[in-house]
Amino acid sequence: QVQLVESGGGLVQAGGSLRLSCATSGSIFRFNFMGWYRQAPGKQRELVATIAAAGRTNYADSVKGRFTISKDNGANTLYLQMNSLKPDDTANYYCNMGTLGGMDYWGKGTLVTVSS
């Protein structure tokens, strides 16, 4: 059973930075795509950033230039570096990993709170 465990969330002032991590219980090489999503209170879950196995990245317009997604294959870990944080970035952040064959896994989330 694949497990994804997020960490790195917390409370930060506007303009600050956080780095989220998502560790997988198995090899990250099995996944074709990986990403971060977030869900703010009362809102739908939305895509933040994705990265393909070969390294191609994609970002939501709202985080472009501020967030960077990356992965460490050796450590089987996905990262999200978040800079210049805004109160609107406050949400639960979820890690997602999947395969072209239809396997789809989610972490339980880590809470990011940005104070103004």
Contacts in CASP RR format, 6 or more apart in sequence:
PFRMAT RR
TARGET T0000
AUTHOR 0000-0000-0000
METHOD contacts of the structure
MODEL  1
QVQLVESGGGLVQAGGSLRLSCATSGSIFRFNFMGWYRQAPGKQRELVAT
IAAAGRTNYADSVKGRFTISKDNGANTLYLQMNSLKPDDTANYYCNMGTL
GGMDYWGKGTLVTVSS
1 25 0 8 1.000
2 24 0 8 1.000
2 25 0 8 1.000
2 26 0 8 1.000
2 97 0 8 1.000
2 103 0 8 1.000
2 105 0 8 1.000
3 24 0 8 1.000
3 25 0 8 1.000
3 105 0 8 1.000
3 107 0 8 1.000
4 22 0 8 1.000
4 23 0 8 1.000
4 24 0 8 1.000
4 25 0 8 1.000
4 95 0 8 1.000
4 96 0 8 1.000
4 97 0 8 1.000
4 105 0 8 1.000
4 106 0 8 1.000
4 107 0 8 1.000
5 22 0 8 1.000
5 23 0 8 1.000
5 24 0 8 1.000
5 25 0 8 1.000
5 107 0 8 1.000
5 108 0 8 1.000
6 20 0 8 1.000
6 21 0 8 1.000
6 22 0 8 1.000
6 93 0 8 1.000
6 94 0 8 1.000
6 95 0 8 1.000
6 107 0 8 1.000
6 108 0 8 1.000
6 109 0 8 1.000
6 110 0 8 1.000
7 20 0 8 1.000
7 21 0 8 1.000
7 22 0 8 1.000
7 23 0 8 1.000
7 110 0 8 1.000
8 18 0 8 1.000
8 19 0 8 1.000
8 20 0 8 1.000
8 21 0 8 1.000
8 110 0 8 1.000
9 18 0 8 1.000
9 20 0 8 1.000
9 93 0 8 1.000
9 110 0 8 1.000
9 111 0 8 1.000
9 112 0 8 1.000
10 18 0 8 1.000
10 110 0 8 1.000
10 111 0 8 1.000
10 112 0 8 1.000
10 113 0 8 1.000
11 113 0 8 1.000
11 114 0 8 1.000
11 115 0 8 1.000
12 18 0 8 1.000
12 85 0 8 1.000
12 112 0 8 1.000
12 113 0 8 1.000
12 114 0 8 1.000
12 115 0 8 1.000
13 114 0 8 1.000
13 115 0 8 1.000
14 85 0 8 1.000
14 86 0 8 1.000
14 87 0 8 1.000
14 114 0 8 1.000
14 115 0 8 1.000
14 116 0 8 1.000
15 83 0 8 1.000
15 84 0 8 1.000
15 85 0 8 1.000
15 86 0 8 1.000
15 114 0 8 1.000
16 83 0 8 1.000
16 84 0 8 1.000
16 85 0 8 1.000
16 114 0 8 1.000
17 81 0 8 1.000
17 82 0 8 1.000
17 83 0 8 1.000
17 84 0 8 1.000
17 85 0 8 1.000
18 82 0 8 1.000
18 85 0 8 1.000
18 112 0 8 1.000
19 79 0 8 1.000
19 80 0 8 1.000
19 81 0 8 1.000
19 82 0 8 1.000
20 36 0 8 1.000
20 79 0 8 1.000
20 80 0 8 1.000
20 82 0 8 1.000
20 93 0 8 1.000
20 95 0 8 1.000
20 110 0 8 1.000
20 112 0 8 1.000
21 77 0 8 1.000
21 78 0 8 1.000
21 79 0 8 1.000
22 34 0 8 1.000
22 36 0 8 1.000
22 77 0 8 1.000
22 78 0 8 1.000
22 79 0 8 1.000
22 80 0 8 1.000
22 95 0 8 1.000
22 97 0 8 1.000
22 107 0 8 1.000
23 75 0 8 1.000
23 76 0 8 1.000
23 77 0 8 1.000
24 31 0 8 1.000
24 76 0 8 1.000
24 77 0 8 1.000
24 78 0 8 1.000
24 97 0 8 1.000
24 105 0 8 1.000
26 76 0 8 1.000
27 76 0 8 1.000
28 34 0 8 1.000
28 71 0 8 1.000
28 72 0 8 1.000
28 73 0 8 1.000
28 74 0 8 1.000
28 76 0 8 1.000
28 77 0 8 1.000
28 78 0 8 1.000
28 97 0 8 1.000
29 53 0 8 1.000
29 73 0 8 1.000
30 99 0 8 1.000
31 53 0 8 1.000
31 97 0 8 1.000
31 98 0 8 1.000
31 99 0 8 1.000
32 52 0 8 1.000
32 53 0 8 1.000
32 98 0 8 1.000
32 99 0 8 1.000
32 100 0 8 1.000
32 101 0 8 1.000
33 50 0 8 1.000
33 51 0 8 1.000
33 52 0 8 1.000
33 53 0 8 1.000
33 97 0 8 1.000
33 98 0 8 1.000
33 99 0 8 1.000
34 50 0 8 1.000
34 51 0 8 1.000
34 52 0 8 1.000
34 69 0 8 1.000
34 71 0 8 1.000
34 78 0 8 1.000
34 95 0 8 1.000
34 96 0 8 1.000
34 97 0 8 1.000
34 98 0 8 1.000
35 47 0 8 1.000
35 48 0 8 1.000
35 49 0 8 1.000
35 50 0 8 1.000
35 51 0 8 1.000
35 69 0 8 1.000
35 78 0 8 1.000
35 95 0 8 1.000
35 96 0 8 1.000
35 97 0 8 1.000
36 47 0 8 1.000
36 48 0 8 1.000
36 49 0 8 1.000
36 50 0 8 1.000
36 69 0 8 1.000
36 78 0 8 1.000
36 80 0 8 1.000
36 93 0 8 1.000
36 94 0 8 1.000
36 95 0 8 1.000
36 96 0 8 1.000
37 45 0 8 1.000
37 46 0 8 1.000
37 47 0 8 1.000
37 48 0 8 1.000
37 93 0 8 1.000
37 94 0 8 1.000
37 96 0 8 1.000
38 45 0 8 1.000
38 46 0 8 1.000
38 48 0 8 1.000
38 89 0 8 1.000
38 91 0 8 1.000
38 92 0 8 1.000
38 93 0 8 1.000
38 94 0 8 1.000
38 112 0 8 1.000
39 45 0 8 1.000
39 46 0 8 1.000
39 91 0 8 1.000
39 92 0 8 1.000
39 94 0 8 1.000
40 88 0 8 1.000
40 90 0 8 1.000
40 91 0 8 1.000
40 92 0 8 1.000
43 91 0 8 1.000
45 94 0 8 1.000
46 60 0 8 1.000
47 60 0 8 1.000
48 59 0 8 1.000
48 60 0 8 1.000
48 63 0 8 1.000
48 67 0 8 1.000
48 69 0 8 1.000
48 80 0 8 1.000
48 93 0 8 1.000
49 57 0 8 1.000
49 58 0 8 1.000
49 59 0 8 1.000
49 60 0 8 1.000
49 63 0 8 1.000
49 67 0 8 1.000
49 68 0 8 1.000
49 69 0 8 1.000
49 80 0 8 1.000
50 57 0 8 1.000
50 58 0 8 1.000
50 69 0 8 1.000
51 57 0 8 1.000
51 58 0 8 1.000
51 69 0 8 1.000
51 70 0 8 1.000
51 71 0 8 1.000
51 78 0 8 1.000
55 71 0 8 1.000
57 69 0 8 1.000
59 65 0 8 1.000
59 67 0 8 1.000
59 69 0 8 1.000
62 88 0 8 1.000
63 82 0 8 1.000
63 89 0 8 1.000
66 82 0 8 1.000
66 83 0 8 1.000
66 84 0 8 1.000
66 85 0 8 1.000
67 80 0 8 1.000
67 81 0 8 1.000
67 82 0 8 1.000
67 83 0 8 1.000
68 80 0 8 1.000
68 81 0 8 1.000
68 83 0 8 1.000
69 78 0 8 1.000
69 79 0 8 1.000
69 80 0 8 1.000
69 81 0 8 1.000
70 78 0 8 1.000
70 79 0 8 1.000
70 81 0 8 1.000
71 77 0 8 1.000
71 78 0 8 1.000
71 79 0 8 1.000
72 79 0 8 1.000
78 95 0 8 1.000
78 97 0 8 1.000
80 93 0 8 1.000
82 89 0 8 1.000
82 112 0 8 1.000
85 112 0 8 1.000
85 114 0 8 1.000
86 114 0 8 1.000
87 114 0 8 1.000
87 115 0 8 1.000
87 116 0 8 1.000
88 114 0 8 1.000
89 112 0 8 1.000
89 114 0 8 1.000
90 112 0 8 1.000
90 113 0 8 1.000
90 114 0 8 1.000
91 111 0 8 1.000
91 112 0 8 1.000
92 109 0 8 1.000
92 110 0 8 1.000
92 111 0 8 1.000
92 112 0 8 1.000
93 109 0 8 1.000
93 110 0 8 1.000
93 111 0 8 1.000
93 112 0 8 1.000
94 106 0 8 1.000
94 107 0 8 1.000
94 108 0 8 1.000
94 109 0 8 1.000
95 106 0 8 1.000
95 107 0 8 1.000
95 109 0 8 1.000
96 104 0 8 1.000
96 105 0 8 1.000
96 106 0 8 1.000
96 107 0 8 1.000
97 104 0 8 1.000
97 105 0 8 1.000
98 104 0 8 1.000
98 105 0 8 1.000
END
